[in-house]
Amino acid sequence: MPLMTDALIIGAGPVGLFQAFQLGLQEIACQIVDALPHVGGQCVELYGEKPIYDLPGIPVCSGRELAERLQQQIAPFKVPLHLGQQVMSLAPTADGGWQLQTSSGQVFLARAVIIAAGVGAFVPRRVAIDGLSAFESSQIHYYQTDAIRLQGQRVIVMGGEDAALETALQLADSGHCASVTLLHRNSRFKAEAALEQALQQAVARGVITLKVGQPVGIETAAEGSRLVALQIATGDDSSETLAVDALLPRLGLSPKLGPIADWGLAMERKLLTVDPATQATALAGIHAVGDICHYPGKRKLLLCGFHEATLAAFALAAYLRPEQRQLLQYTTTSPRLHELLGVAGSSART
Ligand SMILES: Cc1cc2nc3c(=O)[nH]c(=O)nc-3n(C[C@H](O)[C@H](O)[C@H](O)COP(=O)(O)OP(=O)(O)OC[C@H]3O[C@@H](n4cnc5c(N)ncnc54)[C@H](O)[C@@H]3O)c2cc1C
């Protein structure tokens, strides 16, 4: 079933979240989609625990804390979040709106779209071996997979960071797999000490096999329809073959602009060109905010993205309700905004 909304926000990074707040103040219903399984975009994915010092009125806060605060701020608007899915297509509808479809097959019908896609959708880093991608829909699992689906299978997890160690440990604990191998290109891990310790214990118990090496080729069976083994270069010119039924690469995430570049929007150096007064692109009802947009003088800073979200919300209110006069209301004093924020009747904060 398509989901209908006034505005669909692509990206739940800091700017996409604040966009939802500004749309809420303008009484424009919206929903948000993000490729990541969590909100916060770069702030959480790239520098969750690092301090930010240049947010007005907040002397210091971490990336993760900012994302949490933004979520608190939009809570009154009960914005539906659709996480872990990438918006793949955008097409005009006969009534002047837009139809969008995500990688999970969810369809949205929106009167307006706000692209807050930052540096692109964070997607798993792929394993670059000839012929491997043919097995992506069957034996290669880039995203979280239920251990039960891997019942009786010989599983190889790839990577040396938290996500790889966590996945290998969870699968080993589940007892569902025939074997669990952790394959990493060297013997140094970049993971939490507790995870490394748990890994060593699992290896000592024989429930995880540790392999150091680089995958360089594949072996297939049944006329190439099934992946049966990985060829591994193990250093000093030697190699090894590892039998595999399921490969779970956990090599980190990297941002990819992806399908947005094919939507017919004007772009300059992979950024969407917008009118800085309204954040409008050349397509009616489609605006872009945050790191993804470009105009003369644009700075890729949170503060600038928040400003752009505010302008885009005013512009969309005018676009969606052309008959209505636009008022500038203050959250401090407006009874209507207090009602929307769920603070009506509460005494002013001192
Ligand atoms: C290390 C580092 C430190 C920084 N420190 C500061 C600082 O101190 N002060 C400051 O002001 N700025 C800082 N920045 C910049 C700031 O983080 C960015 O300006 C900000 O994150 C931009 O927010 P955004 O919401 O536009 O994009 P992002 O944070 O990139 O979020 C975009 C979201 O859109 C999603 N997405 C993209 N395409 C799709 C799609 N097709 N479908 C679904 N989802 C999609 C992505 O998965 C992502 O979650 C820093 C950046 C980095 C890397």
PDBQT file of the ligand as one rigid body, heavy atoms in Angstrom, charges set to zero:
ROOT
HETATM    1  C1  LIG A 401      34.131  14.277  11.122  1.00  0.00    +0.000 C 
HETATM    2  C2  LIG A 401      33.139  15.392  10.913  1.00  0.00    +0.000 A 
HETATM    3  C3  LIG A 401      32.997  16.382  11.859  1.00  0.00    +0.000 A 
HETATM    4  C4  LIG A 401      32.075  17.419  11.672  1.00  0.00    +0.000 A 
HETATM    5  N1  LIG A 401      31.996  18.406  12.613  1.00  0.00    +0.000 NA
HETATM    6  C5  LIG A 401      31.140  19.429  12.434  1.00  0.00    +0.000 A 
HETATM    7  C6  LIG A 401      31.073  20.498  13.364  1.00  0.00    +0.000 A 
HETATM    8  O1  LIG A 401      31.802  20.514  14.355  1.00  0.00    +0.000 OA
HETATM    9  N2  LIG A 401      30.172  21.498  13.125  1.00  0.00    +0.000 N 
HETATM   10  C7  LIG A 401      29.359  21.514  12.020  1.00  0.00    +0.000 A 
HETATM   11  O2  LIG A 401      28.564  22.436  11.861  1.00  0.00    +0.000 OA
HETATM   12  N3  LIG A 401      29.423  20.509  11.110  1.00  0.00    +0.000 NA
HETATM   13  C8  LIG A 401      30.276  19.482  11.282  1.00  0.00    +0.000 A 
HETATM   14  N4  LIG A 401      30.359  18.496  10.338  1.00  0.00    +0.000 N 
HETATM   15  C9  LIG A 401      29.469  18.571   9.165  1.00  0.00    +0.000 C 
HETATM   16  C10 LIG A 401      28.061  18.081   9.510  1.00  0.00    +0.000 C 
HETATM   17  O3  LIG A 401      28.126  16.795  10.106  1.00  0.00    +0.000 OA
HETATM   18  C11 LIG A 401      27.215  18.032   8.243  1.00  0.00    +0.000 C 
HETATM   19  O4  LIG A 401      27.113  19.351   7.747  1.00  0.00    +0.000 OA
HETATM   20  C12 LIG A 401      25.834  17.484   8.545  1.00  0.00    +0.000 C 
HETATM   21  O5  LIG A 401      25.899  16.152   8.989  1.00  0.00    +0.000 OA
HETATM   22  C13 LIG A 401      24.947  17.548   7.313  1.00  0.00    +0.000 C 
HETATM   23  O6  LIG A 401      23.717  17.008   7.671  1.00  0.00    +0.000 OA
HETATM   24  P1  LIG A 401      22.708  16.417   6.572  1.00  0.00    +0.000 P 
HETATM   25  O7  LIG A 401      21.501  16.001   7.342  1.00  0.00    +0.000 OA
HETATM   26  O8  LIG A 401      22.608  17.382   5.457  1.00  0.00    +0.000 OA
HETATM   27  O9  LIG A 401      23.463  15.150   5.961  1.00  0.00    +0.000 OA
HETATM   28  P2  LIG A 401      23.979  13.779   6.599  1.00  0.00    +0.000 P 
HETATM   29  O10 LIG A 401      24.388  13.953   8.002  1.00  0.00    +0.000 OA
HETATM   30  O11 LIG A 401      24.975  13.267   5.631  1.00  0.00    +0.000 OA
HETATM   31  O12 LIG A 401      22.688  12.847   6.568  1.00  0.00    +0.000 OA
HETATM   32  C14 LIG A 401      22.131  12.465   5.333  1.00  0.00    +0.000 C 
HETATM   33  C15 LIG A 401      21.325  11.204   5.534  1.00  0.00    +0.000 C 
HETATM   34  O13 LIG A 401      20.629  10.924   4.311  1.00  0.00    +0.000 OA
HETATM   35  C16 LIG A 401      20.614   9.527   4.100  1.00  0.00    +0.000 C 
HETATM   36  N5  LIG A 401      20.400   9.291   2.662  1.00  0.00    +0.000 N 
HETATM   37  C17 LIG A 401      21.105   9.764   1.612  1.00  0.00    +0.000 A 
HETATM   38  N6  LIG A 401      20.560   9.361   0.441  1.00  0.00    +0.000 NA
HETATM   39  C18 LIG A 401      19.476   8.613   0.775  1.00  0.00    +0.000 A 
HETATM   40  C19 LIG A 401      18.513   7.905   0.008  1.00  0.00    +0.000 A 
HETATM   41  N7  LIG A 401      18.510   7.893  -1.335  1.00  0.00    +0.000 N 
HETATM   42  N8  LIG A 401      17.561   7.211   0.679  1.00  0.00    +0.000 NA
HETATM   43  C20 LIG A 401      17.531   7.196   2.041  1.00  0.00    +0.000 A 
HETATM   44  N9  LIG A 401      18.427   7.860   2.802  1.00  0.00    +0.000 NA
HETATM   45  C21 LIG A 401      19.376   8.553   2.185  1.00  0.00    +0.000 A 
HETATM   46  C22 LIG A 401      21.990   9.070   4.600  1.00  0.00    +0.000 C 
HETATM   47  O14 LIG A 401      21.972   7.674   4.923  1.00  0.00    +0.000 OA
HETATM   48  C23 LIG A 401      22.186   9.976   5.820  1.00  0.00    +0.000 C 
HETATM   49  O15 LIG A 401      21.755   9.370   7.021  1.00  0.00    +0.000 OA
HETATM   50  C24 LIG A 401      31.261  17.449  10.505  1.00  0.00    +0.000 A 
HETATM   51  C25 LIG A 401      31.375  16.427   9.568  1.00  0.00    +0.000 A 
HETATM   52  C26 LIG A 401      32.296  15.406   9.748  1.00  0.00    +0.000 A 
HETATM   53  C27 LIG A 401      32.424  14.313   8.724  1.00  0.00    +0.000 C 
ENDROOT
TORSDOF 0
